[in-house]
Amino acid sequence: MRSDRQCKEACRPGSAVLFGEVAINPRKLGPDDLSACLQLDRIALTGLWTKQQWEQELADISRMVMGIDAEDQSLIALASAWLVVDELQITAVAVDPMHQRCGFGARVLQAVMDRATALGAVSATLEVASTNTVARAFYAQCGFSTTGRRRGYYSNGDDALLQSRSIRRGRDFRTYESE
Ligand SMILES: CC(C)(COP(=O)(O)OP(=O)(O)OC[C@H]1O[C@@H](n2cnc3c(N)ncnc32)[C@H](O)[C@@H]1OP(=O)(O)O)[C@@H](O)C(=O)NCCC(=O)NCCS
């Protein structure tokens, strides 16, 4: 189980996440991380993608997957996205349930947005199930606003909420929208 101390340290502002006494920086994941991504997908996203889909996600240069490892090198957080011209389309964010609410999700999401910003992205978008209240709170805290709804989008009938934000440094989404 995570300790309060680990959580407190992980939530410190700054570029590195602290886990225990060790600073952990997000890293770009690649084909060698396939089994770790599958495992994290299984426990945090209840099997969002197949092995073949993860293989493609990790190998395709138009996609990016960032991750955070624990001290024992196990993968505890990931964020995946596609860059379509100047729009970052975030496809998944997952944190090991044993390490949730410690700041890892926000840090790995920021890492993928930073990488995309360096490549010319100006906005980020994603879809979240209207019933996923934790993820909605998370994305709101990370600066996303709801910009649309797709009714019955998911196979269980849930609506998808479209979320967006600017990722240009120093500007918020409202500024971007009003231009
Ligand atoms: C959503 C998810 C990625 C958040 O990751 P996390 O590391 O636990 O989130 P963080 O610790 O970075 O939290 C950042 C903020 O999000 C919000 N938040 C996160 N978890 C929350 C919860 N359980 N309840 C309410 N707000 C929450 C809070 O505002 C939090 O800031 P705070 O702790 O200072 O209050 C994680 O819960 C997860 O993997 N869920 C399952 C997979 C999923 O639904 N992914 C999103 C759809 S692809």
The ligand as an SDF file (V2000), in Angstrom:
LIG
                    3D

 48 50  0  0  0  0  0  0  0  0999 V2000
   -8.2350    9.1760  -13.3860 C   0  0  0  0  0  0  0  0  0  0  0  0
   -6.8330    8.7590  -12.8800 C   0  0  0  0  0  0  0  0  0  0  0  0
   -5.8900    8.6270  -14.0780 C   0  0  0  0  0  0  0  0  0  0  0  0
   -6.3240    9.8840  -11.9490 C   0  0  0  0  0  0  0  0  0  0  0  0
   -4.9640    9.5770  -11.6000 O   0  0  0  0  0  0  0  0  0  0  0  0
   -4.4050    9.9180  -10.1550 P   0  0  0  0  0  0  0  0  0  0  0  0
   -2.9440    9.7350  -10.1630 O   0  0  0  0  0  0  0  0  0  0  0  0
   -5.1600    9.1460   -9.1370 O   0  0  0  0  0  0  0  0  0  0  0  0
   -4.7960   11.4600  -10.0170 O   0  0  0  0  0  0  0  0  0  0  0  0
   -3.9520   12.6140   -9.2840 P   0  0  0  0  0  0  0  0  0  0  0  0
   -3.4800   12.1230   -7.9750 O   0  0  0  0  0  0  0  0  0  0  0  0
   -2.9380   13.1530  -10.2320 O   0  0  0  0  0  0  0  0  0  0  0  0
   -5.1110   13.6820   -9.0170 O   0  0  0  0  0  0  0  0  0  0  0  0
   -5.1250   14.9840   -9.5820 C   0  0  0  0  0  0  0  0  0  0  0  0
   -6.4660   15.6070   -9.2180 C   0  0  0  0  0  0  0  0  0  0  0  0
   -7.5310   14.8880   -9.8720 O   0  0  0  0  0  0  0  0  0  0  0  0
   -8.6840   14.8540   -8.9960 C   0  0  0  0  0  0  0  0  0  0  0  0
   -8.9400   13.4820   -8.5520 N   0  0  0  0  0  0  0  0  0  0  0  0
   -8.1360   12.4100   -8.7460 C   0  0  0  0  0  0  0  0  0  0  0  0
   -8.7030   11.2980   -8.1980 N   0  0  0  0  0  0  0  0  0  0  0  0
   -9.8710   11.7040   -7.6420 C   0  0  0  0  0  0  0  0  0  0  0  0
  -10.8940   11.0290   -6.9300 C   0  0  0  0  0  0  0  0  0  0  0  0
  -10.8360    9.6960   -6.6710 N   0  0  0  0  0  0  0  0  0  0  0  0
  -11.9660   11.7380   -6.5080 N   0  0  0  0  0  0  0  0  0  0  0  0
  -12.0480   13.0670   -6.7630 C   0  0  0  0  0  0  0  0  0  0  0  0
  -11.0960   13.7760   -7.4300 N   0  0  0  0  0  0  0  0  0  0  0  0
  -10.0340   13.0980   -7.8670 C   0  0  0  0  0  0  0  0  0  0  0  0
   -8.3200   15.7120   -7.7910 C   0  0  0  0  0  0  0  0  0  0  0  0
   -8.6900   17.0610   -8.0570 O   0  0  0  0  0  0  0  0  0  0  0  0
   -6.8070   15.5700   -7.7470 C   0  0  0  0  0  0  0  0  0  0  0  0
   -6.1540   16.6200   -7.0860 O   0  0  0  0  0  0  0  0  0  0  0  0
   -6.0250   16.5640   -5.4590 P   0  0  0  0  0  0  0  0  0  0  0  0
   -5.5780   15.1790   -5.0890 O   0  0  0  0  0  0  0  0  0  0  0  0
   -5.0170   17.6260   -5.1570 O   0  0  0  0  0  0  0  0  0  0  0  0
   -7.4010   16.8680   -4.9240 O   0  0  0  0  0  0  0  0  0  0  0  0
   -6.8870    7.4440  -12.0590 C   0  0  0  0  0  0  0  0  0  0  0  0
   -7.9070    7.5600  -11.0860 O   0  0  0  0  0  0  0  0  0  0  0  0
   -7.1600    6.2150  -12.9080 C   0  0  0  0  0  0  0  0  0  0  0  0
   -6.2400    5.5820  -13.4170 O   0  0  0  0  0  0  0  0  0  0  0  0
   -8.4700    5.8440  -13.0410 N   0  0  0  0  0  0  0  0  0  0  0  0
   -8.8450    4.6380  -13.8050 C   0  0  0  0  0  0  0  0  0  0  0  0
   -8.6370    4.8230  -15.3050 C   0  0  0  0  0  0  0  0  0  0  0  0
   -9.4260    6.0000  -15.8540 C   0  0  0  0  0  0  0  0  0  0  0  0
  -10.6020    6.1960  -15.5650 O   0  0  0  0  0  0  0  0  0  0  0  0
   -8.7380    6.8320  -16.6940 N   0  0  0  0  0  0  0  0  0  0  0  0
   -9.3280    8.0000  -17.3080 C   0  0  0  0  0  0  0  0  0  0  0  0
  -10.0900    7.6610  -18.5420 C   0  0  0  0  0  0  0  0  0  0  0  0
   -8.9980    7.0490  -19.8270 S   0  0  0  0  0  0  0  0  0  0  0  0
  1  2  1  0
  2  3  1  0
  2  4  1  0
  2 36  1  0
  4  5  1  0
  5  6  1  0
  6  7  2  0
  6  8  1  0
  6  9  1  0
  9 10  1  0
 10 11  2  0
 10 12  1  0
 10 13  1  0
 13 14  1  0
 14 15  1  0
 15 16  1  0
 15 30  1  0
 16 17  1  0
 17 18  1  0
 17 28  1  0
 18 19  1  0
 18 27  1  0
 19 20  2  0
 20 21  1  0
 21 22  1  0
 21 27  2  0
 22 23  1  0
 22 24  2  0
 24 25  1  0
 25 26  2  0
 26 27  1  0
 28 29  1  0
 28 30  1  0
 30 31  1  0
 31 32  1  0
 32 33  2  0
 32 34  1  0
 32 35  1  0
 36 37  1  0
 36 38  1  0
 38 39  2  0
 38 40  1  0
 40 41  1  0
 41 42  1  0
 42 43  1  0
 43 44  2  0
 43 45  1  0
 45 46  1  0
 46 47  1  0
 47 48  1  0
M  END
$$$$
